[in-house]
Amino acid sequence: MKHCFSKSIPVLALLAAGMVQAQEGGTVNAICSTDQPWCERAAQEFTRATGIKVLQSHKATGEAAAQLRAEAANPKTDIWWGGTGDPFLQAAELGLLQAYRPTYLNDLHSWSVRQYAMTQNMVGGFYTSAIGFGWNTELLKKKKLAEPKCWADLIKPEYKGDIEISHPASSGTAYTILAGLVQLMGEEPAFDYMKKLHKNISNYTRSGQAQAPNVAKGEVAIGVSFVFGFDGWRHNKYPVKTASPCEGTSYEVGGIALVKGQRNREAAKRYYDWLMSPQGQAIGAQMNSLQVPANKTFKLDPRIPLLDDVRLIKYDFEKYGKSAERRRLLERWTKEVESLPR
């Protein structure tokens, strides 16, 4: 018996090793709503580090939230990360997300931690960035147009057809702009402003990630979106300049969340924790996504535009993150703004 027992020890060790290797594999189903190169590189690096396969789609935040609503009875997504936070807050309100309170909260900026507190740990703050303008310097010079510095500039008639923005029904970026203008100006003046701005819009894109490349490549003169996107092209020597609106501007706290009823919980938690780690957060800047990351324990890429000199409004995430408020504002925008001729 002794002889037999002693021989079984290496067998047990081999079985245990096999179990560990099996646990290192697996699959996680993700939706990523930040810049696509960041989404792709993060999935590749995580798989390389852990052996866990990432099946990941890239969707604007409004579309991602709609997918989670459609899947609610039979969730196919394990984790959703990146993109503006308001749709995450609305998904939390609808009970579509799973509470998760990481052990490393002390490693995160206070604006990230506030998102956990506000949503009973269903949404974490993944990064932050402010809304601003980007423009193609060569196009503006060619058209003999002044550089826009304030919201008031964008409604001047000389900019007709030269401004691009995203559509608030599909784009979290555009909803952040819409809700920000309402908070900055008051609702009635904000809608009067957006009606005037509508006359100068060349195109409402599906995603807020379109403006930066379209401006950089000279497809449109001016874009309104998160400033970090334009700065990425500027640092790559494209003829792009940026400004934060002189009157004040809204900002995002990008989200990250586990989906309620997810099928691959442990793999999803591994991916979540890795994305929030210095290694995962640093990938953004490596792929020219220059948002301010939530994790404060590593050295920032010097190209990341900090918000110290930006006039930020006191954005009410709780109010404007609610589904009913979003629906109300979008319905009013569709009826009163989008329906107007351009």
Beta strands, then each sheet from edge to edge (+ up, - down):
strand 1: 27-32
strand 2: 53-58
strand 3: 79-81
strand 4: 97-98
strand 5: 124-136
strand 6: 163-166
strand 7: 201-205
strand 8: 222-226
strand 9: 240-243
strand 10: 251-259
strand 11: 292-293
sheet 1: 2+ 1+ 3+ 10- 4+
sheet 2: 2+ 1+ 3+ 10- 5+ 8- 6- 7-
sheet 3: 2+ 1+ 3+ 10- 5+ 9-
sheet 4: 2+ 1+ 3+ 10- 5+ 11-
end
